Structures are given as C-alpha cells and as structure tokens.
Amino acid sequence: MSAQLLFHMIDGAPDPVAPFSHAVEADGWVFLTGQMPFSGTSNTSPYPDTIEDQTHQVMQNLAAVLQGCGLELANVVSVRVFLRDFDADYATMNGVYAGYFAPGRLPARTFRPPSWRTRALATWPRSSASPAPASSAISRRT
C-alpha cells in the first residue's frame, strides 16, 4: 500500500518561484520546499539587506509554512542550508539560526558543497547581489 500524499500551498507564505508546493506530506513526514528571504508573500519582494536579517526572514518563512501545516520549528528533524558565500556568512547565519531552536533540540543539518554552490546559486530562479541564504526542512508529525 502506498502512502497518501498531501500537497500544501500555504496562505501567507512566499509565493513559489517555480511550479512546486510549499510542502508535501507522506506517511507523517512533511518535506518543506527551500525558503528564500522574501520579505513579503510575493516572490519579487525585496530581500533584507544583511545576512543576519536575511537569515531571520528565511527562518520566519519556514515557520510560516510549518504553521500552515499545523507544525512548528520544534517538529523539524533536518534542515538543509544554502549559502552563497559560506566563508563570509557562516558564523553570522549560524548565530541567528541557533536562536530559533531550543538548546539540546537542534535538528540535523547539512550544507550544499562549495562546488554545487558555485555553479547553482548563480542560476537560481531569483538571484541577488547579496549573499541570500535559503533553507529547506523535514518535519515529523508526533
């Protein structure tokens, strides 16, 4: 028997930049699409100016999608982070990111490798001169 799939489009979350859902749910697992630092619901809205503010915006966008699925950041089991300039932005992004999770309850996390970042981030559907971060997450219903 195959798992029932639920496709979620969340009111109040940024519009996707391509044809995909905000989240897809299968067998209690919820897979969130990567969120970029759009400061409004339009995917043409501006990014905040600093990596710190951009990271806050990405986390708020992830939280909005989770909330629309009846979940919260405490349900996240894994996060994938994309940074355009890892060396310059990692410490700042990490400081902001850590504040969104309870101590001792940090999800597993990965970063895309530098060779991928170099090729792909320059060709994202919406690029910017700033080092905008993006994150995707996987959550589990309890």
C-alpha positions, 0 to 999 in steps of 0.5 A, a space after each residue: 500500500 502506498 502512502 497518501 500524499 498531501 500537497 500544501 500551498 500555504 496562505 501567507 507564505 512566499 509565493 513559489 518561484 517555480 511550479 512546486 508546493 510549499 510542502 508535501 506530506 507522506 506517511 507523517 513526514 512533511 518535506 518543506 520546499 527551500 525558503 528564500 528571504 522574501 520579505 513579503 508573500 510575493 516572490 519579487 519582494 525585496 530581500 533584507 539587506 544583511 545576512 543576519 536579517 536575511 537569515 531571520 526572514 528565511 527562518 520566519 518563512 519556514 515557520 510560516 509554512 510549518 504553521 500552515 501545516 499545523 507544525 512548528 520549528 520544534 517538529 523539524 528533524 533536518 534542515 538543509 542550508 544554502 549559502 552563497 558565500 559560506 566563508 563570509 556568512 557562516 558564523 553570522 547565519 549560524 548565530 541567528 539560526 541557533 536562536 530559533 531552536 531550543 538548546 539540546 533540540 537542534 535538528 540535523 543539518 547539512 550544507 550544499 558543497 562549495 562546488 554545487 554552490 558555485 555553479 547553482 546559486 548563480 542560476 537560481 530562479 531569483 538571484 541577488 547581489 547579496 549573499 541570500 541564504 535559503 533553507 529547506 526542512 523535514 518535519 515529523 508529525 508526533 
